[in-house]
Amino acid sequence: MQVTKLVSTCDLKDCPTIYATDRGTFLVQGETPTDHGLRIPAHETLVEIPMDLLKKAVADGLV
């Protein structure tokens, strides 16, 4: 899989980030919340990202 960094909220490697793949999908890096109370299948996961990251992606014309 080819991964391209689209947008991040900082220049460090451990910040919330959105990536595009050559599969026509996105990868999202963020915190893994545990207090959501949802029933998520074992083969899926949730990540939490700040609203500012999505706003920056839209403002930059990336999504």
Summary of the structure (lengths in Angstrom):
residues: 63
radius of gyration: 12.8
end to end distance: 20.0
largest distance: 34.2
contacts: 128
relative contact order: 0.27
helix: 14%
strand: 27%
